[in-house]
């Protein structure tokens, strides 16, 4: 795990204990729900790191969790947007958001990742978090979607199940299955 390696480089001697503490104290989910600022998150992170670690170093290590957006997925979303209403609903936080928006601009020339969609919804901005049904209800109401005509695709089974309980059609994107395979099978 690249993130664990990044933390060790910053002086973390017990990555597992720090991770368990973050889970127990709901640090990750509070940060992704916008209940914690980047400054507060970094202070929590510093509890397991060397004192001299900068904000930029913490952000760099934290962003190691993120993967690259494959060009073929961007091309698929560009095609889908021509004929369908497309939306992004992401559990994310301000540090990750800033990073992938910048990377997306550099890699694909769009002003933002949001440009691939009719509208993008981010947990830290909404103060809501998947799989809470409230976040799905918000998107449905804000975008005027008809749940039965809406397909929600996610890599977490709990998120798909919650979307289904809100009336959407749900598809679980499992390892080894490409988004394009799902699209070709259902459209």
TIRO-2110 file (N, C-alpha, C; in Angstrom, 1 decimal):
// TIRO-2110
0.8, -1.2, 0.0, N, 1, A
0.0, 0.0, 0.0, CA, 1, A
0.9, 1.2, 0.0, C, 1, A
0.8, 2.0, -1.0, N, 2, A
1.6, 3.2, -1.2, CA, 2, A
1.5, 4.2, -0.1, C, 2, A
0.3, 4.4, 0.4, N, 3, A
0.0, 5.3, 1.5, CA, 3, A
0.8, 4.9, 2.7, C, 3, A
0.8, 3.7, 3.1, N, 4, A
1.5, 3.2, 4.3, CA, 4, A
3.0, 3.5, 4.1, C, 4, A
3.5, 3.2, 2.9, N, 5, A
4.9, 3.5, 2.7, CA, 5, A
5.2, 5.0, 2.8, C, 5, A
4.3, 5.8, 2.3, N, 6, A
4.5, 7.3, 2.4, CA, 6, A
4.5, 7.7, 3.9, C, 6, A
3.6, 7.1, 4.7, N, 7, A
3.6, 7.5, 6.1, CA, 7, A
4.9, 7.0, 6.8, C, 7, A
5.4, 5.9, 6.5, N, 8, A
6.7, 5.4, 7.1, CA, 8, A
7.8, 6.3, 6.7, C, 8, A
7.8, 6.8, 5.5, N, 9, A
8.8, 7.8, 5.1, CA, 9, A
8.8, 9.1, 5.9, C, 9, A
7.6, 9.4, 6.4, N, 10, A
7.4, 10.6, 7.2, CA, 10, A
7.6, 10.3, 8.7, C, 10, A
8.1, 9.1, 9.0, N, 11, A
8.4, 8.8, 10.4, CA, 11, A
7.4, 8.0, 11.2, C, 11, A
6.3, 7.5, 10.6, N, 12, A
5.3, 6.7, 11.3, CA, 12, A
5.9, 5.4, 11.5, C, 12, A
6.0, 5.0, 12.8, N, 13, A
6.6, 3.7, 13.2, CA, 13, A
5.5, 2.6, 13.3, C, 13, A
4.2, 3.0, 13.4, N, 14, A
3.2, 2.0, 13.6, CA, 14, A
2.0, 2.4, 12.7, C, 14, A
2.0, 2.2, 11.4, N, 15, A
1.0, 2.6, 10.5, CA, 15, A
-0.3, 1.9, 10.9, C, 15, A
-0.3, 0.6, 11.2, N, 16, A
-1.5, -0.1, 11.5, CA, 16, A
-2.2, 0.5, 12.7, C, 16, A
-1.5, 0.9, 13.8, N, 17, A
-2.2, 1.5, 14.9, CA, 17, A
-2.8, 2.9, 14.6, C, 17, A
-2.1, 3.6, 13.8, N, 18, A
-2.6, 4.9, 13.4, CA, 18, A
-3.9, 4.7, 12.6, C, 18, A
-3.8, 3.8, 11.6, N, 19, A
-5.0, 3.5, 10.8, CA, 19, A
-6.2, 3.0, 11.7, C, 19, A
-5.9, 2.2, 12.6, N, 20, A
-7.0, 1.7, 13.5, CA, 20, A
-7.6, 2.8, 14.4, C, 20, A
-6.7, 3.7, 14.8, N, 21, A
-7.1, 4.9, 15.6, CA, 21, A
-8.0, 5.8, 14.7, C, 21, A
-7.6, 6.0, 13.5, N, 22, A
-8.4, 6.8, 12.5, CA, 22, A
-9.8, 6.2, 12.3, C, 22, A
-9.8, 4.8, 12.2, N, 23, A
-11.1, 4.2, 12.0, CA, 23, A
-12.0, 4.3, 13.3, C, 23, A
-11.4, 4.0, 14.4, N, 24, A
-12.1, 4.1, 15.7, CA, 24, A
-12.7, 5.4, 15.9, C, 24, A
-11.9, 6.5, 15.7, N, 25, A
-12.3, 7.8, 15.9, CA, 25, A
-13.1, 8.5, 14.7, C, 25, A
-13.3, 7.6, 13.7, N, 26, A
-14.0, 8.1, 12.5, CA, 26, A
-13.4, 9.3, 11.8, C, 26, A
-12.1, 9.3, 11.9, N, 27, A
-11.3, 10.5, 11.3, CA, 27, A
-11.5, 10.5, 9.8, C, 27, A
-11.4, 9.4, 9.1, N, 28, A
-11.6, 9.3, 7.7, CA, 28, A
-13.0, 9.8, 7.3, C, 28, A
-14.0, 9.2, 7.9, N, 29, A
-15.3, 9.5, 7.5, CA, 29, A
-15.7, 11.0, 7.9, C, 29, A
-15.2, 11.4, 9.0, N, 30, A
-15.5, 12.8, 9.4, CA, 30, A
-14.9, 13.8, 8.4, C, 30, A
-13.7, 13.5, 7.9, N, 31, A
-13.0, 14.3, 7.0, CA, 31, A
-13.7, 14.3, 5.6, C, 31, A
-14.2, 13.1, 5.2, N, 32, A
-14.9, 13.0, 3.9, CA, 32, A
-16.3, 13.6, 4.0, C, 32, A
-16.8, 13.8, 5.2, N, 33, A
-18.1, 14.4, 5.4, CA, 33, A
-18.0, 15.9, 5.6, C, 33, A
-16.8, 16.4, 5.5, N, 34, A
-16.6, 17.9, 5.7, CA, 34, A
-16.7, 18.3, 7.1, C, 34, A
-16.7, 17.4, 8.0, N, 35, A
-16.8, 17.7, 9.5, CA, 35, A
-15.5, 18.1, 10.1, C, 35, A
-14.4, 17.9, 9.3, N, 36, A
-13.1, 18.2, 9.7, CA, 36, A
-12.4, 18.9, 8.6, C, 36, A
-11.7, 20.0, 8.9, N, 37, A
-10.9, 20.7, 7.8, CA, 37, A
-9.6, 20.0, 7.5, C, 37, A
-9.0, 20.4, 6.4, N, 38, A
-7.7, 19.8, 6.0, CA, 38, A
-6.7, 20.1, 7.2, C, 38, A
-6.8, 21.2, 7.8, N, 39, A
-5.8, 21.6, 8.9, CA, 39, A
-6.0, 20.6, 10.0, C, 39, A
-7.3, 20.4, 10.4, N, 40, A
-7.6, 19.4, 11.5, CA, 40, A
-7.2, 18.0, 11.2, C, 40, A
-7.4, 17.6, 9.9, N, 41, A
-7.0, 16.3, 9.5, CA, 41, A
-5.5, 16.1, 9.6, C, 41, A
-4.7, 17.2, 9.1, N, 42, A
-3.3, 17.1, 9.2, CA, 42, A
-2.8, 17.0, 10.6, C, 42, A
-3.5, 17.8, 11.5, N, 43, A
-3.1, 17.7, 13.0, CA, 43, A
-3.3, 16.3, 13.5, C, 43, A
-4.4, 15.6, 13.1, N, 44, A
-4.6, 14.2, 13.5, CA, 44, A
-3.5, 13.3, 13.0, C, 44, A
-3.2, 13.6, 11.7, N, 45, A
-2.1, 12.8, 11.0, CA, 45, A
-0.8, 13.0, 11.7, C, 45, A
-0.5, 14.2, 12.1, N, 46, A
0.8, 14.4, 12.8, CA, 46, A
1.0, 13.7, 14.1, C, 46, A
-0.1, 13.2, 14.7, N, 47, A
0.0, 12.5, 16.0, CA, 47, A
0.8, 11.2, 15.8, C, 47, A
0.9, 10.7, 14.6, N, 48, A
1.7, 9.5, 14.4, CA, 48, A
3.0, 9.7, 13.5, C, 48, A
3.3, 11.0, 13.3, N, 49, A
4.4, 11.3, 12.4, CA, 49, A
5.5, 12.1, 13.2, C, 49, A
6.7, 12.3, 12.5, N, 50, A
7.7, 13.2, 13.0, CA, 50, A
7.2, 14.6, 13.1, C, 50, A
7.7, 15.4, 14.1, N, 51, A
7.2, 16.8, 14.3, CA, 51, A
7.5, 17.7, 13.1, C, 51, A
8.5, 17.5, 12.4, N, 52, A
8.9, 18.4, 11.3, CA, 52, A
8.2, 18.2, 10.0, C, 52, A
7.2, 17.4, 9.9, N, 53, A
6.5, 17.1, 8.7, CA, 53, A
5.6, 18.3, 8.3, C, 53, A
5.8, 18.6, 7.0, N, 54, A
5.0, 19.8, 6.5, CA, 54, A
3.6, 19.4, 6.0, C, 54, A
2.8, 20.4, 5.8, N, 55, A
1.4, 20.1, 5.2, CA, 55, A
1.6, 19.4, 3.9, C, 55, A
2.5, 19.9, 3.1, N, 56, A
2.7, 19.4, 1.7, CA, 56, A
3.1, 17.9, 1.7, C, 56, A
4.0, 17.6, 2.7, N, 57, A
4.4, 16.2, 2.8, CA, 57, A
3.2, 15.3, 3.2, C, 57, A
2.4, 15.7, 4.1, N, 58, A
1.2, 15.0, 4.6, CA, 58, A
0.3, 14.8, 3.4, C, 58, A
0.0, 15.9, 2.7, N, 59, A
-0.9, 15.8, 1.5, CA, 59, A
-0.3, 14.9, 0.5, C, 59, A
0.9, 14.9, 0.2, N, 60, A
1.6, 14.1, -0.8, CA, 60, A
1.4, 12.6, -0.4, C, 60, A
1.6, 12.3, 0.9, N, 61, A
1.5, 10.9, 1.3, CA, 61, A
0.0, 10.5, 1.3, C, 61, A
-0.9, 11.3, 1.7, N, 62, A
-2.3, 11.0, 1.7, CA, 62, A
-2.8, 10.8, 0.3, C, 62, A
-2.3, 11.6, -0.6, N, 63, A
-2.8, 11.4, -2.0, CA, 63, A
-2.3, 10.2, -2.7, C, 63, A
-1.3, 9.5, -2.1, N, 64, A
-0.9, 8.2, -2.6, CA, 64, A
-2.0, 7.2, -2.7, C, 64, A
-3.0, 7.4, -2.0, N, 65, A
-4.2, 6.4, -2.0, CA, 65, A
-4.9, 6.5, -3.4, C, 65, A
-4.8, 7.6, -4.0, N, 66, A
-5.5, 7.8, -5.2, CA, 66, A
-4.8, 7.2, -6.4, C, 66, A
-5.6, 6.6, -7.3, N, 67, A
-5.1, 6.1, -8.5, CA, 67, A
-5.2, 7.1, -9.6, C, 67, A
-4.7, 6.7, -10.8, N, 68, A
-4.9, 7.6, -11.9, CA, 68, A
-6.2, 7.3, -12.6, C, 68, A
-6.8, 8.3, -13.3, N, 69, A
-8.0, 8.1, -14.0, CA, 69, A
-7.6, 7.6, -15.4, C, 69, A
-8.0, 6.4, -15.8, N, 70, A
-7.5, 5.8, -17.1, CA, 70, A
-8.2, 6.6, -18.2, C, 70, A
-7.4, 6.9, -19.3, N, 71, A
-7.9, 7.6, -20.4, CA, 71, A
-9.1, 7.0, -21.1, C, 71, A
-9.2, 5.6, -21.1, N, 72, A
-10.3, 4.9, -21.7, CA, 72, A
-11.6, 5.2, -20.9, C, 72, A
-11.5, 5.4, -19.6, N, 73, A
-12.7, 5.8, -18.8, CA, 73, A
-13.2, 7.2, -19.2, C, 73, A
-12.2, 8.1, -19.3, N, 74, A
-12.6, 9.4, -19.7, CA, 74, A
-13.3, 9.4, -21.1, C, 74, A
-12.7, 8.7, -22.0, N, 75, A
-13.3, 8.6, -23.4, CA, 75, A
-14.8, 8.0, -23.3, C, 75, A
-14.9, 7.0, -22.4, N, 76, A
-16.3, 6.4, -22.2, CA, 76, A
-17.2, 7.4, -21.7, C, 76, A
-16.8, 8.1, -20.7, N, 77, A
-17.7, 9.2, -20.1, CA, 77, A
-18.0, 10.3, -21.0, C, 77, A
-17.1, 10.6, -21.9, N, 78, A
-17.3, 11.6, -22.9, CA, 78, A
-18.4, 11.1, -23.9, C, 78, A
-18.4, 9.9, -24.2, N, 79, A
-19.4, 9.3, -25.1, CA, 79, A
-20.8, 9.2, -24.4, C, 79, A
-20.8, 8.8, -23.2, N, 80, A
-22.0, 8.6, -22.5, CA, 80, A
-22.7, 10.0, -22.3, C, 80, A
-21.9, 11.0, -22.0, N, 81, A
-22.5, 12.3, -21.8, CA, 81, A
-23.3, 12.9, -23.0, C, 81, A
-22.9, 12.4, -24.2, N, 82, A
-23.6, 12.8, -25.4, CA, 82, A
-25.1, 12.4, -25.4, C, 82, A
-25.4, 11.2, -24.8, N, 83, A
-26.7, 10.7, -24.9, CA, 83, A
-27.4, 10.5, -23.6, C, 83, A
-26.7, 10.6, -22.5, N, 84, A
-27.3, 10.3, -21.2, CA, 84, A
-27.0, 11.4, -20.2, C, 84, A
-27.8, 11.6, -19.2, N, 85, A
-27.5, 12.4, -18.1, CA, 85, A
-26.5, 11.7, -17.2, C, 85, A
-25.3, 12.3, -17.0, N, 86, A
-24.3, 11.6, -16.2, CA, 86, A
-24.0, 12.5, -15.0, C, 86, A
-23.8, 11.8, -13.8, N, 87, A
-23.5, 12.5, -12.6, CA, 87, A
-22.4, 11.8, -11.9, C, 87, A
-21.7, 12.5, -11.0, N, 88, A
-20.6, 11.9, -10.2, CA, 88, A
-21.1, 12.1, -8.7, C, 88, A
-21.0, 11.0, -8.0, N, 89, A
-21.3, 11.1, -6.5, CA, 89, A
-20.1, 10.4, -5.9, C, 89, A
-19.3, 11.2, -5.2, N, 90, A
-18.0, 10.7, -4.6, CA, 90, A
-17.9, 11.0, -3.2, C, 90, A
-17.5, 10.0, -2.4, N, 91, A
-17.0, 10.2, -1.0, CA, 91, A
-15.6, 10.7, -1.2, C, 91, A
-15.3, 11.9, -0.8, N, 92, A
-14.0, 12.4, -0.9, CA, 92, A
-13.8, 13.5, 0.1, C, 92, A
-12.6, 14.0, 0.1, N, 93, A
-12.2, 15.1, 1.0, CA, 93, A
-11.5, 16.2, 0.3, C, 93, A
-11.3, 17.3, 0.9, N, 94, A
-10.8, 18.5, 0.3, CA, 94, A
-9.4, 18.3, -0.3, C, 94, A
-8.5, 17.6, 0.5, N, 95, A
-7.2, 17.4, 0.0, CA, 95, A
-7.2, 16.5, -1.3, C, 95, A
-7.9, 15.4, -1.3, N, 96, A
-8.0, 14.6, -2.5, CA, 96, A
-8.7, 15.3, -3.6, C, 96, A
-9.7, 16.0, -3.3, N, 97, A
-10.4, 16.8, -4.4, CA, 97, A
-9.5, 17.8, -5.1, C, 97, A
-8.7, 18.5, -4.3, N, 98, A
-7.8, 19.5, -5.0, CA, 98, A
-6.8, 18.8, -5.8, C, 98, A
-6.3, 17.6, -5.3, N, 99, A
-5.2, 16.9, -6.0, CA, 99, A
-5.7, 16.3, -7.3, C, 99, A
-6.9, 15.6, -7.3, N, 100, A
-7.3, 15.0, -8.6, CA, 100, A
-7.9, 16.0, -9.5, C, 100, A
-8.4, 17.2, -9.0, N, 101, A
-8.8, 18.2, -10.0, CA, 101, A
-7.6, 18.7, -10.8, C, 101, A
-6.5, 19.0, -10.0, N, 102, A
-5.3, 19.5, -10.7, CA, 102, A
-4.7, 18.4, -11.6, C, 102, A
-4.7, 17.2, -11.2, N, 103, A
-4.2, 16.1, -12.1, CA, 103, A
-5.0, 15.9, -13.3, C, 103, A
-6.3, 16.0, -13.1, N, 104, A
-7.2, 15.9, -14.3, CA, 104, A
-7.0, 17.0, -15.3, C, 104, A
-6.9, 18.2, -14.8, N, 105, A
-6.6, 19.4, -15.7, CA, 105, A
-5.3, 19.1, -16.5, C, 105, A
-4.3, 18.7, -15.8, N, 106, A
-3.0, 18.5, -16.5, CA, 106, A
-3.0, 17.3, -17.5, C, 106, A
-3.7, 16.2, -17.1, N, 107, A
-3.7, 15.0, -17.9, CA, 107, A
-4.7, 15.1, -19.1, C, 107, A
-5.8, 15.8, -18.9, N, 108, A
-6.9, 15.7, -19.9, CA, 108, A
-7.3, 17.1, -20.5, C, 108, A
-6.8, 18.1, -19.9, N, 109, A
-7.1, 19.5, -20.5, CA, 109, A
-8.4, 20.0, -20.2, C, 109, A
-9.2, 19.4, -19.4, N, 110, A
-10.5, 19.9, -18.9, CA, 110, A
-10.3, 20.9, -17.8, C, 110, A
-11.2, 21.8, -17.6, N, 111, A
-11.0, 22.7, -16.4, CA, 111, A
-11.2, 22.0, -15.1, C, 111, A
-11.9, 20.9, -15.1, N, 112, A
-12.1, 20.1, -13.9, CA, 112, A
-12.7, 18.7, -14.2, C, 112, A
-12.6, 17.8, -13.3, N, 113, A
-13.2, 16.5, -13.5, CA, 113, A
-14.7, 16.6, -13.7, C, 113, A
-15.3, 17.6, -13.0, N, 114, A
-16.7, 17.9, -13.0, CA, 114, A
-17.2, 18.1, -14.4, C, 114, A
-16.3, 18.5, -15.3, N, 115, A
-16.7, 18.8, -16.7, CA, 115, A
-17.2, 17.6, -17.5, C, 115, A
-16.8, 16.4, -17.0, N, 116, A
-17.3, 15.2, -17.6, CA, 116, A
-18.7, 14.8, -17.3, C, 116, A
-19.3, 15.6, -16.4, N, 117, A
-20.7, 15.2, -15.9, CA, 117, A
-21.6, 16.4, -16.0, C, 117, A
-22.9, 16.1, -16.0, N, 118, A
-23.9, 17.2, -15.9, CA, 118, A
-23.7, 17.9, -14.5, C, 118, A
-23.4, 17.1, -13.5, N, 119, A
-23.1, 17.7, -12.2, CA, 119, A
-22.4, 16.7, -11.4, C, 119, A
-21.5, 17.2, -10.5, N, 120, A
-20.7, 16.4, -9.6, CA, 120, A
-21.1, 16.7, -8.2, C, 120, A
-21.2, 15.7, -7.4, N, 121, A
-21.5, 15.8, -6.0, CA, 121, A
-20.4, 15.2, -5.1, C, 121, A
-19.9, 16.0, -4.2, N, 122, A
-18.8, 15.5, -3.3, CA, 122, A
-19.3, 15.5, -1.9, C, 122, A
-19.0, 14.4, -1.2, N, 123, A
-19.4, 14.2, 0.2, CA, 123, A
-18.9, 15.4, 1.1, C, 123, A
-17.7, 15.8, 1.0, N, 124, A
-17.2, 16.9, 1.9, CA, 124, A
-17.9, 18.2, 1.7, C, 124, A
-18.5, 18.4, 0.5, N, 125, A
-19.2, 19.7, 0.3, CA, 125, A
-20.7, 19.5, 0.7, C, 125, A
-21.2, 18.3, 0.6, N, 126, A
-22.6, 18.1, 1.0, CA, 126, A
-22.8, 17.8, 2.5, C, 126, A
-21.7, 17.5, 3.1, N, 127, A
-21.8, 17.1, 4.6, CA, 127, A
-22.6, 15.8, 4.7, C, 127, A
-22.6, 15.0, 3.7, N, 128, A
-23.3, 13.7, 3.6, CA, 128, A
-22.3, 12.7, 3.1, C, 128, A
-22.5, 11.4, 3.3, N, 129, A
-21.5, 10.4, 3.0, CA, 129, A
-22.2, 9.1, 2.6, C, 129, A
-21.8, 8.5, 1.5, N, 130, A
-22.4, 7.2, 1.1, CA, 130, A
-21.9, 6.2, 2.1, C, 130, A
-22.7, 5.3, 2.5, N, 131, A
-24.0, 4.8, 2.0, CA, 131, A
-25.2, 5.5, 2.6, C, 131, A
-25.1, 6.5, 3.4, N, 132, A
-26.3, 7.2, 4.0, CA, 132, A
-27.3, 7.5, 2.9, C, 132, A
-28.5, 7.0, 3.0, N, 133, A
-29.6, 7.3, 2.0, CA, 133, A
-29.8, 8.7, 1.8, C, 133, A
-29.5, 9.6, 2.7, N, 134, A
-29.7, 11.0, 2.6, CA, 134, A
-28.9, 11.6, 1.4, C, 134, A
-27.8, 11.1, 1.2, N, 135, A
-27.0, 11.6, 0.1, CA, 135, A
-27.6, 11.3, -1.3, C, 135, A
-28.1, 10.1, -1.4, N, 136, A
-28.8, 9.7, -2.6, CA, 136, A
-30.1, 10.5, -2.8, C, 136, A
-30.8, 10.7, -1.8, N, 137, A
-32.1, 11.5, -1.8, CA, 137, A
-31.7, 12.9, -2.3, C, 137, A
-30.6, 13.4, -1.7, N, 138, A
-30.2, 14.8, -2.1, CA, 138, A
-30.0, 14.9, -3.6, C, 138, A
-29.2, 13.9, -4.1, N, 139, A
-28.8, 13.9, -5.6, CA, 139, A
-30.1, 13.8, -6.4, C, 139, A
-31.0, 12.9, -6.0, N, 140, A
-32.2, 12.6, -6.8, CA, 140, A
-33.0, 13.9, -6.8, C, 140, A
-33.2, 14.5, -5.7, N, 141, A
-34.0, 15.8, -5.7, CA, 141, A
-33.4, 16.9, -6.3, C, 141, A
-32.1, 17.1, -6.1, N, 142, A
-31.4, 18.2, -6.7, CA, 142, A
-31.3, 18.2, -8.2, C, 142, A
-31.2, 17.0, -8.7, N, 143, A
-31.0, 16.8, -10.2, CA, 143, A
-32.3, 16.4, -10.9, C, 143, A
-33.4, 16.3, -10.1, N, 144, A
-34.7, 15.9, -10.7, CA, 144, A
-34.7, 14.6, -11.4, C, 144, A
-34.0, 13.6, -10.8, N, 145, A
-33.9, 12.3, -11.3, CA, 145, A
-35.1, 11.4, -11.0, C, 145, A
-35.4, 10.5, -11.8, N, 146, A
-36.4, 9.5, -11.5, CA, 146, A
-35.7, 8.3, -11.1, C, 146, A
-35.7, 7.9, -9.8, N, 147, A
-34.9, 6.9, -9.3, CA, 147, A
-35.0, 5.6, -10.1, C, 147, A
-36.1, 5.1, -10.5, N, 148, A
-36.3, 3.9, -11.2, CA, 148, A
-35.6, 3.9, -12.6, C, 148, A
-35.3, 5.1, -13.1, N, 149, A
-34.7, 5.3, -14.4, CA, 149, A
-33.2, 5.6, -14.3, C, 149, A
-32.7, 5.6, -13.0, N, 150, A
-31.4, 6.0, -12.7, CA, 150, A
-30.5, 4.8, -12.4, C, 150, A
-29.4, 4.6, -13.0, N, 151, A
-28.4, 3.6, -12.7, CA, 151, A
-27.3, 4.1, -11.9, C, 151, A
-27.0, 3.5, -10.7, N, 152, A
-25.9, 3.9, -9.9, CA, 152, A
-24.9, 2.8, -9.9, C, 152, A
-23.6, 3.2, -10.2, N, 153, A
-22.6, 2.2, -10.3, CA, 153, A
-21.5, 2.6, -9.3, C, 153, A
-21.1, 1.6, -8.5, N, 154, A
-20.1, 1.9, -7.4, CA, 154, A
-19.3, 0.7, -7.1, C, 154, A
-18.1, 0.9, -6.6, N, 155, A
-17.2, -0.3, -6.3, CA, 155, A
-17.5, -0.8, -4.8, C, 155, A
-18.3, -0.1, -4.1, N, 156, A
-18.7, -0.6, -2.7, CA, 156, A
-20.1, -1.1, -2.7, C, 156, A
-20.2, -2.4, -2.3, N, 157, A
-21.5, -3.1, -2.3, CA, 157, A
-22.5, -2.3, -1.4, C, 157, A
-22.1, -1.8, -0.3, N, 158, A
-23.0, -1.1, 0.7, CA, 158, A
-23.6, 0.1, 0.0, C, 158, A
-22.8, 0.8, -0.8, N, 159, A
-23.3, 2.0, -1.5, CA, 159, A
-24.3, 1.6, -2.5, C, 159, A
-24.1, 0.5, -3.2, N, 160, A
-25.0, 0.1, -4.3, CA, 160, A
-26.3, -0.3, -3.6, C, 160, A
-26.3, -1.0, -2.5, N, 161, A
-27.5, -1.5, -1.8, CA, 161, A
-28.3, -0.3, -1.3, C, 161, A
-27.6, 0.7, -0.8, N, 162, A
-28.3, 1.9, -0.3, CA, 162, A
-29.0, 2.6, -1.4, C, 162, A
-28.3, 2.7, -2.6, N, 163, A
-28.9, 3.4, -3.8, CA, 163, A
-30.2, 2.6, -4.2, C, 163, A
-30.1, 1.3, -4.1, N, 164, A
-31.3, 0.4, -4.5, CA, 164, A
-32.4, 0.7, -3.5, C, 164, A
-32.1, 0.9, -2.2, N, 165, A
-33.2, 1.1, -1.3, CA, 165, A
-33.8, 2.5, -1.5, C, 165, A
-33.1, 3.4, -2.2, N, 166, A
-33.7, 4.7, -2.6, CA, 166, A
-34.4, 4.6, -4.0, C, 166, A
-34.5, 3.4, -4.5, N, 167, A
-35.3, 3.2, -5.7, CA, 167, A
-34.5, 3.2, -7.0, C, 167, A
-33.2, 3.4, -6.9, N, 168, A
-32.3, 3.4, -8.1, CA, 168, A
-32.0, 1.9, -8.5, C, 168, A
-31.6, 1.8, -9.7, N, 169, A
-31.0, 0.5, -10.2, CA, 169, A
-29.5, 0.6, -9.8, C, 169, A
-29.0, -0.5, -9.2, N, 170, A
-27.6, -0.5, -8.7, CA, 170, A
-26.8, -1.5, -9.3, C, 170, A
-25.5, -1.2, -9.7, N, 171, A
-24.6, -2.1, -10.2, CA, 171, A
-23.3, -2.0, -9.4, C, 171, A
-22.9, -3.2, -8.9, N, 172, A
-21.6, -3.2, -8.1, CA, 172, A
-20.5, -3.5, -9.1, C, 172, A
-19.6, -2.5, -9.1, N, 173, A
-18.4, -2.6, -10.0, CA, 173, A
-17.3, -3.4, -9.2, C, 173, A
-17.1, -4.6, -9.5, N, 174, A
-16.2, -5.5, -8.7, CA, 174, A
-14.8, -5.5, -9.4, C, 174, A
-13.8, -5.9, -8.7, N, 175, A
-12.5, -6.1, -9.3, CA, 175, A
-12.5, -6.9, -10.5, C, 175, A
-11.7, -6.5, -11.5, N, 176, A
-11.6, -7.3, -12.8, CA, 176, A
-12.7, -6.9, -13.8, C, 176, A
-13.7, -6.2, -13.4, N, 177, A
-14.8, -5.8, -14.4, CA, 177, A
-14.5, -4.3, -14.7, C, 177, A
-14.6, -4.0, -16.0, N, 178, A
-14.4, -2.7, -16.4, CA, 178, A
-15.7, -2.0, -16.6, C, 178, A
-15.8, -0.7, -16.4, N, 179, A
-17.0, 0.1, -16.5, CA, 179, A
-17.5, -0.1, -17.9, C, 179, A
-16.7, -0.1, -18.9, N, 180, A
-17.1, -0.3, -20.3, CA, 180, A
-17.9, -1.6, -20.5, C, 180, A
-17.4, -2.7, -19.8, N, 181, A
-18.2, -4.0, -19.9, CA, 181, A
-19.6, -3.8, -19.4, C, 181, A
-19.7, -3.1, -18.3, N, 182, A
-21.1, -2.9, -17.7, CA, 182, A
-21.9, -2.1, -18.6, C, 182, A
-21.4, -1.0, -19.2, N, 183, A
-22.1, -0.1, -20.1, CA, 183, A
-22.6, -0.9, -21.3, C, 183, A
-21.7, -1.7, -21.9, N, 184, A
-22.1, -2.4, -23.1, CA, 184, A
-23.1, -3.5, -22.8, C, 184, A
-23.1, -4.0, -21.6, N, 185, A
-24.1, -5.1, -21.2, CA, 185, A
-25.4, -4.5, -21.0, C, 185, A
-25.5, -3.2, -20.5, N, 186, A
-26.8, -2.7, -20.1, CA, 186, A
-27.4, -1.6, -21.1, C, 186, A
-26.6, -1.2, -22.0, N, 187, A
-27.1, -0.2, -23.0, CA, 187, A
-27.1, -0.7, -24.4, C, 187, A
END
